[in-house]
């Protein structure tokens, strides 16, 4: 498990250039324009742009609250859940919510990728490497569109393992938790709070790291009246 308390500051642009510039194949680039490419999770750190494979019926990424109705001041979790019939080597995403209603206390990595990595002697990597959320803007991971173009996403990928004869690498399939956000309802909050997934990419386990083009399911909680 990787865990870190949530932060409230934006990732500096200079740090973005240093870190994300080196892994531009994995995340949206820094600067005056942005472009997202699909990573080659089997041959990191270099990545390749690949064509999208329409496999939405076989994969989904969902924001799943542990409760559907919550009380002001109470705690609950939001799990980023993957479901795929095809093995996967990694994903990236961002999650946003209304920061006037809900805050994030901390973020854990789930066991979907990390558990598979431990069982198969692989490397489980996070980019950025520290899990945190920005309660000022209501976003996981931290970071805003500072210049109107920059997007900060959270990624996780597997590295290592043998390449099979069919040009695939080991990767998990089925249903599991990738990230778990521990949330708190603000004392004066009311109404509904939606958890919106965006910039989601889910890679298969092939050498080409094809996109699984997952179906995206947002989550929502209803805040009970005081």
Buried (B, 14 or more C-beta within 10 A) or exposed (E): EBEEEBBEEBBEBEEBEEBBEEBBBBBBBBBEEBEBBBBBBBBBEEBBEBEEBEBEEBBBBBBBBBBEEBBBEBEBBBBBBBBBEBBBBBBBBBBBBBBEBBBBBBBBBBBBBBBBBEEBEBEBBBBBEEBBBBBBBBBBBBBBEBEEBBBBBBBBBBBBBEBEEEEBBBBBBEEBBBBBBBBBBBEEBBEEBEBBBEBBBBBBBBBBBBBBBBBBEBBEBBBEEE
